[in-house]
Amino acid sequence: MCQIHMRYFYVIKRREREGWEYYLRANNSNKHYSYLPFNVRTAMTSIISGFTKSLINPRLISPCTRLFHTQGTPLYFQTTDILYGMPMKKKKRTDVQLVMAREQRKRKKIEKQIKKLEKYSQKLKPIEEVQISSQLRKEINLRYRAKPKLSFEESENRMLLKKAWSVYQKNKFHEDLVAMDNAATAQKEALAELRKESEELYHLAIQIDEQLIPYTHQGPMRTIPIDNYESPDGDYKDTSRKWD
């Protein structure tokens, strides 16, 4: 029955005085087969009765459930793929100690990466002019020069020279403060007298003199200038790396 290919059809039962008779109506056809010969009608009745019993009896349906199923109407059949049960996969036996060791290795690896990030997180940008090359670090013992040991008289002279220089700078700083105070006091007295004479001249006197700006001054150097020093001539090229 599962291999029968046919269009959907309707089975109509009609009770008459003689008993049960079955009429078969095909799709898109107006022919009725109630007046068939007795032997043909008997054969069709046996086929249809067995087919209807298979639809009602679940024991007869169970072998065919994997080959076709009904959809829409109970008599609309459609073939499907055969789906067999898939065998279960064998479970792998896991070792608890092996799993713990694997997790421990992962944890150590993550901690190592965190320490590495913390180490380089606050690292400043390198300055090539200040950094010492590895070659110079290896030659530090060869390049080391001991300081010359001074005699007692030389060290005493240098100490006395520093003291005399500090006393001179103190007196000069005090004299500068007194001179600035005297100049400020004299300026205030002069402006007060000028304001008594003329208010207009007073306002002109307190205005800023733009000819004094910009002001340049070359003061004393930190070290004594070298006699007959020739400054290097040429273009200066900035070779330092740029960090964006």
C-alpha beads as a LAMMPS data file, in Angstrom:
LAMMPS data file: protein, C-alpha beads

244 atoms
243 bonds

1 atom types
1 bond types

-500.0 500.0 xlo xhi
-500.0 500.0 ylo yhi
-500.0 500.0 zlo zhi

Masses

1 110.0

Atoms # bond

1 1 1 0.000 0.000 0.000
2 1 1 2.918 2.336 0.683
3 1 1 4.096 2.053 -2.922
4 1 1 0.775 3.010 -4.535
5 1 1 0.914 6.289 -6.455
6 1 1 -2.500 7.790 -7.067
7 1 1 -4.360 11.047 -6.877
8 1 1 -6.338 11.952 -3.844
9 1 1 -9.855 10.568 -3.881
10 1 1 -12.954 10.559 -1.767
11 1 1 -14.675 7.472 -0.433
12 1 1 -18.409 7.948 -0.147
13 1 1 -20.492 5.496 1.765
14 1 1 -24.131 5.298 1.091
15 1 1 -26.490 2.951 2.719
16 1 1 -29.177 1.498 0.499
17 1 1 -31.733 -1.222 0.860
18 1 1 -29.427 -3.885 -0.543
19 1 1 -26.622 -2.985 1.938
20 1 1 -23.299 -1.055 1.731
21 1 1 -21.984 0.010 -1.664
22 1 1 -18.836 2.052 -2.401
23 1 1 -18.539 4.669 -5.037
24 1 1 -15.229 5.944 -6.229
25 1 1 -14.940 9.444 -7.623
26 1 1 -11.667 10.464 -9.310
27 1 1 -10.256 14.007 -9.312
28 1 1 -11.492 16.244 -12.178
29 1 1 -13.880 13.570 -13.346
30 1 1 -17.697 13.397 -13.308
31 1 1 -17.927 9.639 -13.835
32 1 1 -19.529 7.491 -11.127
33 1 1 -18.765 3.799 -10.893
34 1 1 -21.940 2.556 -9.248
35 1 1 -22.983 0.566 -12.335
36 1 1 -19.797 -1.504 -12.671
37 1 1 -19.931 -5.256 -13.167
38 1 1 -20.169 -7.389 -10.064
39 1 1 -16.641 -8.889 -10.251
40 1 1 -14.968 -5.457 -10.799
41 1 1 -17.048 -3.849 -8.070
42 1 1 -16.237 -6.658 -5.658
43 1 1 -12.473 -6.311 -6.289
44 1 1 -12.555 -2.550 -5.784
45 1 1 -14.652 -2.942 -2.643
46 1 1 -12.106 -5.327 -1.115
47 1 1 -9.202 -2.989 -1.943
48 1 1 -10.931 0.095 -0.539
49 1 1 -12.141 -1.690 2.576
50 1 1 -8.598 -2.868 3.305
51 1 1 -7.289 0.629 2.693
52 1 1 -9.836 2.206 5.043
53 1 1 -9.019 -0.389 7.706
54 1 1 -5.331 0.500 7.438
55 1 1 -6.179 4.137 8.041
56 1 1 -8.197 3.278 11.141
57 1 1 -5.960 0.533 12.610
58 1 1 -2.713 2.021 14.055
59 1 1 -0.924 -1.345 13.866
60 1 1 -1.198 -1.309 10.094
61 1 1 -0.137 2.334 9.847
62 1 1 3.042 2.071 11.915
63 1 1 5.226 0.403 9.204
64 1 1 4.354 3.184 6.737
65 1 1 4.787 6.226 8.947
66 1 1 8.387 6.694 7.806
67 1 1 7.519 6.624 4.126
68 1 1 4.615 9.057 3.851
69 1 1 2.439 11.278 5.965
70 1 1 -0.902 13.022 5.517
71 1 1 -1.210 16.768 5.180
72 1 1 -4.223 19.008 4.678
73 1 1 -6.814 16.256 4.293
74 1 1 -6.514 12.708 5.664
75 1 1 -6.263 11.286 2.154
76 1 1 -3.618 13.636 0.730
77 1 1 -0.403 11.576 0.741
78 1 1 3.174 12.727 0.225
79 1 1 6.335 10.645 0.299
80 1 1 9.161 11.606 2.671
81 1 1 12.727 10.509 3.322
82 1 1 13.464 7.489 5.450
83 1 1 14.901 8.622 8.757
84 1 1 16.488 5.979 10.940
85 1 1 17.593 6.387 14.528
86 1 1 21.154 7.688 14.898
87 1 1 23.338 5.722 17.309
88 1 1 24.409 7.603 20.426
89 1 1 27.981 8.817 20.664
90 1 1 30.226 7.193 23.160
91 1 1 30.908 9.478 26.089
92 1 1 34.537 10.270 26.711
93 1 1 35.816 9.652 30.183
94 1 1 37.504 12.806 31.471
95 1 1 40.184 12.853 34.120
96 1 1 39.460 15.425 36.840
97 1 1 43.129 16.042 37.601
98 1 1 43.887 16.562 33.911
99 1 1 41.091 19.133 33.626
100 1 1 42.302 20.957 36.748
101 1 1 45.879 21.034 35.427
102 1 1 44.659 22.473 32.118
103 1 1 42.691 25.194 33.902
104 1 1 45.710 25.964 36.086
105 1 1 47.893 26.444 33.004
106 1 1 45.316 28.770 31.467
107 1 1 45.131 30.787 34.700
108 1 1 48.919 31.134 34.874
109 1 1 49.051 32.245 31.247
110 1 1 46.420 34.932 31.847
111 1 1 48.217 36.152 34.996
112 1 1 51.465 36.383 33.042
113 1 1 49.802 38.500 30.361
114 1 1 48.288 40.782 33.023
115 1 1 51.696 41.316 34.655
116 1 1 53.212 42.102 31.265
117 1 1 50.528 44.702 30.565
118 1 1 50.983 46.259 34.003
119 1 1 54.722 46.455 33.432
120 1 1 54.454 48.355 30.144
121 1 1 51.279 50.327 30.955
122 1 1 53.071 53.355 32.473
123 1 1 56.211 53.177 30.386
124 1 1 57.255 56.605 29.109
125 1 1 58.242 57.378 25.560
126 1 1 61.964 56.787 25.098
127 1 1 64.326 59.700 24.422
128 1 1 67.149 58.517 22.205
129 1 1 69.402 61.448 23.153
130 1 1 69.244 60.518 26.843
131 1 1 69.316 56.734 26.607
132 1 1 72.630 54.935 26.760
133 1 1 73.352 52.377 24.084
134 1 1 74.209 48.789 24.958
135 1 1 77.710 49.242 23.503
136 1 1 78.470 52.068 25.932
137 1 1 77.112 50.031 28.824
138 1 1 79.575 47.270 28.003
139 1 1 82.470 49.765 27.805
140 1 1 81.615 51.592 31.038
141 1 1 84.636 50.133 32.850
142 1 1 86.960 51.218 30.041
143 1 1 85.540 54.731 29.937
144 1 1 85.537 55.282 33.693
145 1 1 87.899 58.071 34.788
146 1 1 88.664 58.713 38.428
147 1 1 88.482 62.261 39.735
148 1 1 91.842 63.866 40.428
149 1 1 92.554 64.090 44.112
150 1 1 93.029 67.721 45.202
151 1 1 95.571 68.822 47.729
152 1 1 94.595 70.405 51.020
153 1 1 95.714 73.894 49.957
154 1 1 93.703 73.717 46.677
155 1 1 90.522 72.550 48.391
156 1 1 90.929 75.288 51.044
157 1 1 91.338 77.986 48.386
158 1 1 88.221 76.814 46.540
159 1 1 86.180 76.828 49.746
160 1 1 87.321 80.389 50.609
161 1 1 86.509 81.497 47.038
162 1 1 82.942 80.115 47.298
163 1 1 82.415 81.914 50.616
164 1 1 83.695 85.227 49.243
165 1 1 81.467 84.844 46.157
166 1 1 78.381 84.166 48.289
167 1 1 79.077 87.271 50.453
168 1 1 79.495 89.417 47.313
169 1 1 76.206 88.163 45.823
170 1 1 74.378 88.834 49.107
171 1 1 75.602 92.436 49.285
172 1 1 74.786 93.013 45.594
173 1 1 71.251 91.632 46.027
174 1 1 70.701 93.924 49.048
175 1 1 71.950 96.975 47.121
176 1 1 69.628 96.144 44.198
177 1 1 66.615 95.968 46.520
178 1 1 67.474 99.335 48.090
179 1 1 67.934 100.935 44.651
180 1 1 64.570 99.609 43.396
181 1 1 62.792 100.822 46.536
182 1 1 64.346 104.296 46.197
183 1 1 63.364 104.452 42.498
184 1 1 59.771 103.419 43.223
185 1 1 59.461 105.972 46.037
186 1 1 60.879 108.764 43.870
187 1 1 58.508 107.827 41.033
188 1 1 55.456 108.019 43.287
189 1 1 56.508 111.417 44.667
190 1 1 57.123 112.771 41.142
191 1 1 53.738 111.553 39.861
192 1 1 51.986 113.058 42.854
193 1 1 53.566 116.465 42.219
194 1 1 52.788 116.210 38.485
195 1 1 49.145 115.427 39.205
196 1 1 48.920 118.566 41.318
197 1 1 50.142 120.610 38.380
198 1 1 48.173 118.971 35.510
199 1 1 45.806 116.001 35.381
200 1 1 46.322 115.592 31.632
201 1 1 50.116 115.360 31.942
202 1 1 49.708 112.838 34.753
203 1 1 47.644 110.460 32.565
204 1 1 50.155 110.805 29.735
205 1 1 53.014 109.978 32.126
206 1 1 51.464 106.736 33.444
207 1 1 50.894 105.274 29.959
208 1 1 53.062 102.353 28.810
209 1 1 56.020 103.217 26.605
210 1 1 55.775 100.783 23.674
211 1 1 59.310 101.621 22.494
212 1 1 60.741 99.774 25.495
213 1 1 59.086 96.535 24.295
214 1 1 60.572 94.155 23.190
215 1 1 63.453 94.372 25.628
216 1 1 66.608 92.301 25.193
217 1 1 69.432 91.974 27.661
218 1 1 72.565 89.861 27.728
219 1 1 73.498 89.128 31.308
220 1 1 76.330 87.273 32.974
221 1 1 76.857 83.666 31.942
222 1 1 76.868 80.666 34.259
223 1 1 80.435 79.797 33.228
224 1 1 83.361 81.890 32.093
225 1 1 83.444 82.295 28.274
226 1 1 86.200 80.452 26.423
227 1 1 88.763 82.671 24.731
228 1 1 89.046 82.380 20.921
229 1 1 86.125 79.932 20.732
230 1 1 84.832 79.199 17.232
231 1 1 81.185 78.215 17.178
232 1 1 80.273 75.339 14.837
233 1 1 78.858 76.370 11.495
234 1 1 76.232 74.375 9.615
235 1 1 72.587 73.341 9.571
236 1 1 70.955 71.651 12.508
237 1 1 68.823 68.644 11.635
238 1 1 66.396 67.219 14.141
239 1 1 66.758 63.427 13.960
240 1 1 64.666 62.598 17.010
241 1 1 61.772 60.210 16.473
242 1 1 58.248 61.539 16.503
243 1 1 55.606 59.787 18.593
244 1 1 52.079 60.418 17.409

Bonds

1 1 1 2
2 1 2 3
3 1 3 4
4 1 4 5
5 1 5 6
6 1 6 7
7 1 7 8
8 1 8 9
9 1 9 10
10 1 10 11
11 1 11 12
12 1 12 13
13 1 13 14
14 1 14 15
15 1 15 16
16 1 16 17
17 1 17 18
18 1 18 19
19 1 19 20
20 1 20 21
21 1 21 22
22 1 22 23
23 1 23 24
24 1 24 25
25 1 25 26
26 1 26 27
27 1 27 28
28 1 28 29
29 1 29 30
30 1 30 31
31 1 31 32
32 1 32 33
33 1 33 34
34 1 34 35
35 1 35 36
36 1 36 37
37 1 37 38
38 1 38 39
39 1 39 40
40 1 40 41
41 1 41 42
42 1 42 43
43 1 43 44
44 1 44 45
45 1 45 46
46 1 46 47
47 1 47 48
48 1 48 49
49 1 49 50
50 1 50 51
51 1 51 52
52 1 52 53
53 1 53 54
54 1 54 55
55 1 55 56
56 1 56 57
57 1 57 58
58 1 58 59
59 1 59 60
60 1 60 61
61 1 61 62
62 1 62 63
63 1 63 64
64 1 64 65
65 1 65 66
66 1 66 67
67 1 67 68
68 1 68 69
69 1 69 70
70 1 70 71
71 1 71 72
72 1 72 73
73 1 73 74
74 1 74 75
75 1 75 76
76 1 76 77
77 1 77 78
78 1 78 79
79 1 79 80
80 1 80 81
81 1 81 82
82 1 82 83
83 1 83 84
84 1 84 85
85 1 85 86
86 1 86 87
87 1 87 88
88 1 88 89
89 1 89 90
90 1 90 91
91 1 91 92
92 1 92 93
93 1 93 94
94 1 94 95
95 1 95 96
96 1 96 97
97 1 97 98
98 1 98 99
99 1 99 100
100 1 100 101
101 1 101 102
102 1 102 103
103 1 103 104
104 1 104 105
105 1 105 106
106 1 106 107
107 1 107 108
108 1 108 109
109 1 109 110
110 1 110 111
111 1 111 112
112 1 112 113
113 1 113 114
114 1 114 115
115 1 115 116
116 1 116 117
117 1 117 118
118 1 118 119
119 1 119 120
120 1 120 121
121 1 121 122
122 1 122 123
123 1 123 124
124 1 124 125
125 1 125 126
126 1 126 127
127 1 127 128
128 1 128 129
129 1 129 130
130 1 130 131
131 1 131 132
132 1 132 133
133 1 133 134
134 1 134 135
135 1 135 136
136 1 136 137
137 1 137 138
138 1 138 139
139 1 139 140
140 1 140 141
141 1 141 142
142 1 142 143
143 1 143 144
144 1 144 145
145 1 145 146
146 1 146 147
147 1 147 148
148 1 148 149
149 1 149 150
150 1 150 151
151 1 151 152
152 1 152 153
153 1 153 154
154 1 154 155
155 1 155 156
156 1 156 157
157 1 157 158
158 1 158 159
159 1 159 160
160 1 160 161
161 1 161 162
162 1 162 163
163 1 163 164
164 1 164 165
165 1 165 166
166 1 166 167
167 1 167 168
168 1 168 169
169 1 169 170
170 1 170 171
171 1 171 172
172 1 172 173
173 1 173 174
174 1 174 175
175 1 175 176
176 1 176 177
177 1 177 178
178 1 178 179
179 1 179 180
180 1 180 181
181 1 181 182
182 1 182 183
183 1 183 184
184 1 184 185
185 1 185 186
186 1 186 187
187 1 187 188
188 1 188 189
189 1 189 190
190 1 190 191
191 1 191 192
192 1 192 193
193 1 193 194
194 1 194 195
195 1 195 196
196 1 196 197
197 1 197 198
198 1 198 199
199 1 199 200
200 1 200 201
201 1 201 202
202 1 202 203
203 1 203 204
204 1 204 205
205 1 205 206
206 1 206 207
207 1 207 208
208 1 208 209
209 1 209 210
210 1 210 211
211 1 211 212
212 1 212 213
213 1 213 214
214 1 214 215
215 1 215 216
216 1 216 217
217 1 217 218
218 1 218 219
219 1 219 220
220 1 220 221
221 1 221 222
222 1 222 223
223 1 223 224
224 1 224 225
225 1 225 226
226 1 226 227
227 1 227 228
228 1 228 229
229 1 229 230
230 1 230 231
231 1 231 232
232 1 232 233
233 1 233 234
234 1 234 235
235 1 235 236
236 1 236 237
237 1 237 238
238 1 238 239
239 1 239 240
240 1 240 241
241 1 241 242
242 1 242 243
243 1 243 244
